Amino acid sequence: MRNIGVVTSGGDAPGMNAAIRAVVRIAYSKNFQVFGFEKGWEGLLTNTFRRLTPRSVGGIIQLGGTILRTSRCPEFKKKEGIRKAAETLALNNVDGLIVIGGDGSFRGALELSRETDSLIVGVPATIDNDVFGTDETIGFDTAVNTTVEEIDKIRDTAISHERIFIVEVMGRTRGFLASTIGL
């Protein structure tokens, strides 16, 4: 194995950049080349990537979002899109792909694994914390603590005005974020 790819797919989560940085630094210590595919699965469909080096990932761990950017990619959900992504991996001699994302990203990675010889590894990163078998995903703790801080501020205003405020948080079809914040 000499070439690996990394992709951040779906919604972004705090800590994705730290994960990218860790991948690149470990890869370079083993003499691997790292291809950062941009805009999630779209980068694999359009063969849009940048070579990542320890220097290019320096100073990114405090940044929110993902330096590789991300997007939803409806074309990747189709069989033709999966095949195109597999072709991109083969064209660039990518031996392994690291997918940093959540539940939907991992479903896509599973489909891609059926079309390619490249090894695929998932790194759970979603504020929803809804990746089965994972105690806590990258981004979940930050989302909880950020929301608790903001709710504390909103509560001060609610008390001052003697009102009840309702706060909605993300979580898609799961309530892990809401229940943890509530606790």
Beta strands, then each sheet from edge to edge (+ up, - down):
strand 1: 3-8
strand 2: 33-37
strand 3: 49-52
strand 4: 96-101
strand 5: 119-124
sheet 1: 3+ 2- 1- 4- 5-
end
